[in-house]
Amino acid sequence: MIDLKLLQKDFETVSKRLTRKGVSTELLEGLKVKNEELKKAKAAYETLQALQNSMSKEFGVYKREGKEISELKAKVDANKIEIAKALEVQRKKQEELEKIAMSIPNMPDDNVPDGEDEEDNVEIKKVLTPREFSFEPKEHWELATQNGWIDFERGVKLATSRFSVGFGMGARLERALINFMLDFNRKRGFAEVSVPALVNAQALEGTGQLPKFEDDLYKTQDGLYLIPTAEVPVTNLYQDEILKESELPIKMTAYTSCFRKEAGAAGRDTRGIIRQHQFHKVELVSITKPQDSDKVFDEMVACASDLLTALELPHRLVTLCTGDLGFSAAKTIDLEVWLPGQNTYREISSVSNTRDFQARRAKIRYKNGKKNEFVNTLNGSSLAVGRTMVAIMENFQNEDGTIDIPEALKQYL
């Protein structure tokens, strides 16, 4: 959640930063109205409270001097009633402001480039040179079917479209990738954790998926949700806690299945396993002091990039523009892997710094001297397992359709 104190202190600056991220004038005006109403409610309460303090002092003087206090007592009692009413008005106005604020995205960092969509993202660098093929490279769904690695039709039979079944080497490669990624991340200082695949609404509110993205989530009959990413349970491990400064940074990695309805992606990547309703992912999550979050962000980007390099997969790093930035992110670097079958780079990881946005929603703080301050939270894919399989199939294919295995994975197979 955005900093409401900063909003009340400097609405114009906050408004300008949110406008860069595409927040509508209508929503900002609604935010401004509720903000002004809360300020007035607070002022009214403080005026009544000051009057109460003044009358209480006067009441003490009257008693010491033996003056008649009945009239003053009646005023004090009446003012107490007004204070209670004013406090309730303030509470309601605070609640109304927070309700709107929960639907407001995070403010982008100042150095995030302006832009409308992915076409305006800025390439940072390319890593490894794509292989030159002496034949026309096939796309991954052809290779997966030819080698018997993935069965798309049986996935549909078991569930619906955008589900698939791994067979033989396809299933083994998926498991090998998960183990390789977790081991790689652990060696880079990220402690492995295992978390539930179901979470409550409070956890999803904490990381920003609710209330805005409920249509993309699978909800169970008892009110729990299947996780869209391990970011949700791993970040919320420290929900409503005050951490010791000495504990930070906390750096974690987790493997989970992820579940998304992809409600806003109709017609996109319908073939293959680029965009599935259920997929596997290894995630990085860090919880840091604000002054350390940029350093940890760079470490997470480097970890994901080095993992791709270890798998001999050409890729590039891209800074997302304001129009392509996620709801909770203040800054994001995407890693896009080269897919020769599609002759293009495709996203395989997003590493985001949310600053204190998620920490405010999830109430994750740390003890900074005598004060409790909000931490910064960061998350990133390391990596999306299915998309990594796609990249291996397309980059390591042979002319006869067989697929070689990257050297780094052989010990896992």
C-alpha positions as CSV (number, residue, x, y, z in Angstrom):
1,M,0.0,0.0,0.0
2,I,1.2,3.5,-0.7
3,D,2.4,5.6,2.2
4,L,-0.8,7.4,3.4
5,K,1.3,9.8,5.6
6,L,3.3,10.8,2.5
7,L,0.0,11.2,0.6
8,Q,-1.4,13.5,3.3
9,K,1.8,15.4,3.5
10,D,2.5,15.9,-0.3
11,F,-0.5,14.8,-2.4
12,E,0.7,16.5,-5.6
13,T,4.1,14.6,-5.7
14,V,2.4,11.3,-5.0
15,S,-0.2,12.0,-7.6
16,K,2.4,12.8,-10.3
17,R,4.3,9.5,-9.6
18,L,1.1,7.5,-9.7
19,T,0.1,9.2,-13.0
20,R,3.3,7.9,-14.5
21,K,2.0,4.4,-13.8
22,G,-1.3,5.0,-15.5
23,V,-3.5,5.6,-12.5
24,S,-6.6,7.5,-13.8
25,T,-7.5,11.0,-12.9
26,E,-10.8,9.8,-11.6
27,L,-9.2,7.4,-9.1
28,L,-6.7,10.0,-8.0
29,E,-9.5,12.5,-7.5
30,G,-11.4,10.0,-5.4
31,L,-8.2,9.4,-3.4
32,K,-7.8,13.2,-2.9
33,V,-11.4,13.6,-1.7
34,K,-11.1,10.8,0.8
35,N,-7.7,12.2,1.9
36,E,-9.2,15.7,2.5
37,E,-12.1,14.2,4.4
38,L,-9.8,12.3,6.7
39,K,-7.7,15.4,7.3
40,K,-10.9,17.3,8.3
41,A,-12.0,14.5,10.5
42,K,-8.7,14.4,12.2
43,A,-8.7,18.1,12.7
44,A,-12.2,18.0,14.2
45,Y,-11.2,15.3,16.6
46,E,-8.0,17.1,17.6
47,T,-10.0,20.3,18.2
48,L,-12.4,18.5,20.5
49,Q,-9.6,16.7,22.2
50,A,-7.8,20.0,22.8
51,L,-11.0,21.5,24.3
52,Q,-11.3,18.5,26.5
53,N,-7.8,18.9,27.8
54,S,-8.4,22.6,28.4
55,M,-11.7,21.9,30.3
56,S,-10.0,19.1,32.3
57,K,-7.4,21.5,33.5
58,E,-10.1,24.1,34.3
59,F,-12.0,21.4,36.1
60,G,-9.1,20.7,38.4
61,V,-8.7,24.4,39.2
62,Y,-12.4,24.7,40.0
63,K,-12.2,21.8,42.4
64,R,-9.1,23.2,44.2
65,E,-10.7,26.6,44.5
66,G,-14.1,25.2,45.7
67,K,-16.0,26.6,42.7
68,E,-19.3,25.2,41.4
69,I,-18.4,22.5,38.9
70,S,-21.8,21.2,37.8
71,E,-22.1,23.3,34.7
72,L,-18.4,22.7,33.7
73,K,-18.9,19.0,34.3
74,A,-21.9,18.9,32.0
75,K,-19.8,20.5,29.3
76,V,-17.0,18.0,29.8
77,D,-19.4,15.1,29.7
78,A,-21.1,16.5,26.5
79,N,-17.7,17.0,24.9
80,K,-16.7,13.4,25.6
81,I,-19.7,12.2,23.6
82,E,-18.7,14.5,20.7
83,I,-15.1,13.2,20.9
84,A,-16.4,9.6,20.7
85,K,-18.5,10.6,17.6
86,A,-15.5,12.4,16.0
87,L,-13.3,9.4,16.6
88,E,-15.8,7.1,14.9
89,V,-16.0,9.5,11.9
90,Q,-12.2,9.5,11.7
91,R,-12.1,5.7,11.9
92,K,-14.6,5.5,9.0
93,K,-12.8,8.0,6.9
94,Q,-9.5,6.2,7.5
95,E,-11.2,2.9,6.5
96,E,-12.6,4.5,3.3
97,L,-9.2,5.9,2.3
98,E,-7.5,2.6,2.9
99,K,-10.1,0.8,0.9
100,I,-9.3,3.0,-2.1
101,A,-5.6,2.9,-1.4
102,M,-5.7,-1.0,-1.6
103,S,-6.6,-0.6,-5.2
104,I,-3.8,1.9,-6.0
105,P,-0.6,0.5,-7.4
106,N,2.9,1.1,-6.1
107,M,4.7,4.3,-7.2
108,P,7.5,3.7,-9.7
109,D,11.0,4.6,-8.9
110,D,12.2,7.8,-10.4
111,N,14.7,6.0,-12.7
112,V,12.1,3.8,-14.2
113,P,11.6,4.8,-17.9
114,D,8.3,6.2,-18.9
115,G,6.3,4.2,-21.5
116,E,2.9,2.7,-22.4
117,D,3.6,-1.0,-22.8
118,E,6.3,-3.6,-23.4
119,E,7.4,-1.9,-26.6
120,D,8.8,0.9,-24.5
121,N,10.9,-1.3,-22.2
122,V,14.7,-0.6,-22.3
123,E,17.2,-3.3,-23.0
124,I,20.2,-3.3,-20.5
125,K,22.4,-6.0,-22.1
126,K,22.4,-9.3,-23.9
127,V,24.1,-12.4,-22.4
128,L,25.5,-15.2,-24.6
129,T,25.2,-15.3,-28.4
130,P,22.3,-17.2,-29.9
131,R,23.3,-20.3,-31.8
132,E,23.2,-20.3,-35.6
133,F,21.2,-23.2,-37.0
134,S,22.0,-24.9,-40.3
135,F,18.3,-25.9,-40.4
136,E,14.9,-24.3,-39.6
137,P,14.5,-24.7,-35.8
138,K,11.2,-26.1,-34.6
139,E,9.0,-24.7,-31.9
140,H,8.8,-26.4,-28.6
141,W,5.4,-28.0,-29.0
142,E,6.5,-29.9,-32.1
143,L,9.7,-31.1,-30.3
144,A,7.8,-32.0,-27.1
145,T,5.3,-34.1,-29.1
146,Q,7.9,-35.7,-31.4
147,N,10.0,-36.8,-28.4
148,G,7.1,-37.8,-26.2
149,W,8.0,-35.4,-23.5
150,I,4.7,-33.6,-23.2
151,D,1.2,-34.7,-23.9
152,F,-1.1,-31.8,-24.5
153,E,-4.3,-33.7,-25.4
154,R,-4.2,-35.8,-22.2
155,G,-3.8,-32.6,-20.2
156,V,-7.1,-31.3,-21.7
157,K,-8.7,-34.7,-21.0
158,L,-7.8,-34.5,-17.4
159,A,-8.7,-30.8,-16.8
160,T,-9.2,-28.3,-19.6
161,S,-7.1,-26.4,-22.1
162,R,-3.8,-25.0,-20.9
163,F,-3.0,-28.0,-18.8
164,S,-0.5,-30.6,-19.9
165,V,1.1,-33.9,-18.8
166,G,4.9,-34.6,-18.8
167,F,6.1,-38.0,-19.7
168,G,9.4,-39.8,-19.5
169,M,12.4,-37.5,-20.1
170,G,10.0,-34.5,-20.1
171,A,8.9,-35.3,-16.5
172,R,12.5,-36.1,-15.5
173,L,13.9,-32.9,-17.0
174,E,11.3,-30.8,-15.2
175,R,12.3,-32.4,-11.8
176,A,16.0,-32.0,-12.7
177,L,15.5,-28.3,-13.4
178,I,13.7,-27.7,-10.1
179,N,16.6,-29.4,-8.1
180,F,19.2,-27.6,-10.1
181,M,17.6,-24.2,-9.5
182,L,17.1,-24.7,-5.8
183,D,20.7,-25.9,-5.4
184,F,22.0,-23.0,-7.4
185,N,20.0,-20.4,-5.4
186,R,21.0,-22.0,-2.1
187,K,24.7,-21.7,-3.0
188,R,24.0,-18.0,-3.7
189,G,22.8,-17.4,-0.1
190,F,19.0,-18.1,-0.5
191,A,17.7,-20.4,2.2
192,E,15.3,-23.0,0.8
193,V,11.7,-23.1,2.2
194,S,8.7,-25.2,1.5
195,V,5.3,-23.5,1.7
196,P,1.6,-24.3,1.3
197,A,0.0,-24.1,-2.2
198,L,-3.1,-22.7,-0.6
199,V,-3.3,-19.3,1.2
200,N,-6.0,-17.1,2.8
201,A,-7.2,-13.8,1.4
202,Q,-5.1,-11.8,3.9
203,A,-1.9,-13.2,2.4
204,L,-3.0,-12.2,-1.1
205,E,-3.9,-8.7,0.1
206,G,-0.4,-8.5,1.6
207,T,1.4,-9.0,-1.6
208,G,-1.1,-7.1,-3.8
209,Q,-3.0,-9.8,-5.7
210,L,-6.2,-8.9,-3.9
211,P,-8.5,-7.1,-4.3
212,K,-7.5,-6.1,-7.8
213,F,-6.7,-9.4,-9.4
214,E,-9.3,-11.8,-8.0
215,D,-10.5,-12.8,-11.4
216,D,-7.1,-14.4,-12.1
217,L,-7.2,-16.6,-9.0
218,Y,-8.6,-20.0,-8.3
219,K,-10.7,-19.9,-5.1
220,T,-11.7,-23.0,-3.1
221,Q,-15.1,-23.6,-1.5
222,D,-13.7,-22.9,2.0
223,G,-12.3,-19.4,1.0
224,L,-8.7,-20.4,0.4
225,Y,-6.9,-19.6,-2.8
226,L,-4.4,-21.6,-4.9
227,I,-1.2,-19.6,-5.1
228,P,-0.4,-17.7,-8.3
229,T,3.3,-17.6,-7.3
230,A,5.4,-18.6,-4.3
231,E,6.0,-14.9,-3.7
232,V,2.6,-14.9,-1.8
233,P,3.3,-17.5,0.9
234,V,7.0,-16.8,1.2
235,T,6.7,-13.1,1.7
236,N,3.8,-13.5,4.1
237,L,5.8,-15.9,6.3
238,Y,6.7,-12.7,8.2
239,Q,3.2,-11.0,8.0
240,D,2.4,-8.8,11.0
241,E,5.8,-9.4,12.6
242,I,8.5,-7.1,13.9
243,L,11.9,-8.5,12.9
244,K,15.3,-7.8,14.5
245,E,17.6,-5.7,12.5
246,S,20.3,-8.4,12.8
247,E,18.0,-10.9,11.0
248,L,18.0,-8.8,7.8
249,P,18.4,-9.4,5.0
250,I,16.3,-12.6,4.9
251,K,16.9,-14.3,1.5
252,M,14.7,-17.3,0.5
253,T,14.1,-19.6,-2.4
254,A,11.1,-21.9,-2.9
255,Y,9.7,-24.3,-5.5
256,T,5.9,-24.5,-5.9
257,S,3.2,-25.2,-8.4
258,C,1.5,-22.0,-9.4
259,F,-2.1,-21.6,-10.6
260,R,-3.6,-18.7,-12.7
261,K,-6.8,-18.4,-14.6
262,E,-5.0,-16.1,-17.1
263,A,-8.4,-14.3,-17.4
264,G,-6.8,-11.4,-19.2
265,A,-4.7,-13.5,-21.6
266,A,-7.4,-15.0,-23.9
267,G,-5.9,-16.1,-27.2
268,R,-2.3,-15.6,-26.2
269,D,0.2,-18.5,-26.4
270,T,-2.5,-21.1,-26.8
271,R,-0.1,-23.7,-28.1
272,G,2.5,-25.3,-26.0
273,I,3.4,-24.5,-22.4
274,I,4.3,-20.8,-22.4
275,R,1.1,-19.8,-20.7
276,Q,-0.5,-22.6,-18.6
277,H,-3.1,-22.6,-15.8
278,Q,-0.8,-24.7,-13.7
279,F,2.9,-24.4,-13.9
280,H,6.0,-24.9,-11.8
281,K,8.3,-22.1,-10.7
282,V,11.3,-21.6,-8.4
283,E,11.1,-18.2,-6.7
284,L,13.5,-15.8,-4.9
285,V,12.1,-13.6,-2.1
286,S,14.1,-11.2,0.0
287,I,13.2,-9.1,3.0
288,T,15.7,-6.2,3.6
289,K,16.3,-2.9,5.3
290,P,15.4,-0.1,2.9
291,Q,19.0,1.0,2.5
292,D,20.0,-2.5,1.4
293,S,17.2,-3.3,-1.1
294,D,19.0,-2.0,-4.2
295,K,22.0,-4.1,-3.5
296,V,19.9,-7.2,-2.9
297,F,17.9,-6.4,-6.0
298,D,21.1,-6.5,-8.1
299,E,22.1,-9.8,-6.4
300,M,18.7,-11.4,-7.3
301,V,19.0,-10.3,-11.0
302,A,22.5,-11.6,-11.1
303,C,21.4,-14.9,-9.6
304,A,18.7,-15.5,-12.2
305,S,21.0,-14.4,-15.1
306,D,23.8,-16.6,-14.0
307,L,21.5,-19.5,-13.7
308,L,20.5,-19.1,-17.3
309,T,24.2,-18.7,-18.3
310,A,24.9,-22.0,-16.4
311,L,22.2,-23.6,-18.6
312,E,23.9,-22.1,-21.7
313,L,20.8,-20.2,-22.6
314,P,21.2,-16.9,-24.4
315,H,19.1,-14.1,-22.8
316,R,18.8,-10.4,-22.3
317,L,18.0,-8.1,-19.4
318,V,15.3,-5.5,-19.8
319,T,14.1,-2.6,-17.6
320,L,10.3,-2.4,-17.6
321,C,8.8,1.0,-18.4
322,T,6.1,2.5,-16.2
323,G,3.3,1.2,-18.4
324,D,4.5,-2.4,-18.2
325,L,5.3,-2.4,-14.5
326,G,3.4,-4.7,-12.2
327,F,0.9,-3.6,-9.6
328,S,3.2,-4.0,-6.6
329,A,6.5,-3.2,-8.2
330,A,8.5,0.0,-7.9
331,K,11.1,-1.3,-10.3
332,T,11.4,-4.5,-12.4
333,I,14.0,-6.1,-14.5
334,D,12.8,-8.9,-16.8
335,L,15.1,-11.6,-18.1
336,E,14.1,-12.7,-21.5
337,V,15.4,-16.0,-22.9
338,W,16.1,-16.5,-26.7
339,L,13.7,-18.9,-28.4
340,P,15.0,-19.8,-31.8
341,G,11.8,-21.5,-32.8
342,Q,9.9,-18.2,-32.3
343,N,13.0,-16.2,-33.4
344,T,12.5,-13.8,-30.4
345,Y,13.3,-13.2,-26.8
346,R,10.5,-14.2,-24.3
347,E,10.2,-13.4,-20.6
348,I,11.4,-16.2,-18.3
349,S,11.9,-14.2,-15.1
350,S,10.8,-10.9,-13.5
351,V,12.8,-9.5,-10.6
352,S,10.9,-6.7,-8.7
353,N,11.7,-4.4,-5.8
354,T,8.4,-3.4,-4.2
355,R,10.1,-1.1,-1.7
356,D,7.8,-0.9,1.4
357,F,4.6,-1.3,-0.6
358,Q,3.9,-5.0,0.3
359,A,5.4,-4.5,3.8
360,R,2.7,-1.9,4.6
361,R,0.0,-4.2,3.4
362,A,1.4,-7.2,5.2
363,K,2.6,-5.2,8.2
364,I,6.2,-6.5,8.1
365,R,8.5,-4.3,10.1
366,Y,11.9,-4.3,11.8
367,K,13.3,-2.7,14.9
368,N,15.5,0.2,13.9
369,G,16.9,1.4,17.2
370,K,13.8,2.4,19.2
371,K,11.6,2.7,16.1
372,N,9.6,0.1,14.2
373,E,10.1,0.7,10.4
374,F,8.7,-1.1,7.4
375,V,11.1,-3.5,5.6
376,N,11.5,-3.6,1.8
377,T,10.4,-6.8,0.0
378,L,11.7,-8.2,-3.3
379,N,10.7,-11.1,-5.4
380,G,11.8,-12.8,-8.7
381,S,11.4,-16.0,-10.7
382,S,14.5,-18.1,-10.7
383,L,13.1,-19.5,-12.9
384,A,9.8,-20.4,-14.5
385,V,10.4,-24.2,-15.0
386,G,8.2,-24.7,-18.0
387,R,9.6,-21.8,-19.9
388,T,13.1,-23.0,-19.1
389,M,12.2,-26.4,-20.6
390,V,10.9,-24.6,-23.7
391,A,14.2,-22.7,-24.0
392,I,16.2,-26.0,-23.6
393,M,14.1,-27.8,-26.2
394,E,14.4,-25.0,-28.8
395,N,18.1,-24.0,-28.2
396,F,19.4,-27.6,-27.8
397,Q,17.4,-29.2,-30.7
398,N,19.1,-31.2,-33.4
399,E,18.1,-31.4,-37.1
400,D,16.5,-34.8,-36.6
401,G,14.3,-33.4,-33.7
402,T,16.3,-35.0,-30.9
403,I,17.3,-32.7,-28.0
404,D,20.6,-32.5,-26.2
405,I,20.8,-31.8,-22.4
406,P,22.8,-28.8,-21.0
407,E,26.0,-30.0,-19.3
408,A,24.9,-28.5,-15.9
409,L,21.9,-30.8,-15.8
410,K,23.5,-34.1,-16.6
411,Q,24.4,-34.9,-13.0
412,Y,20.7,-34.4,-12.1
413,L,19.6,-36.9,-14.7
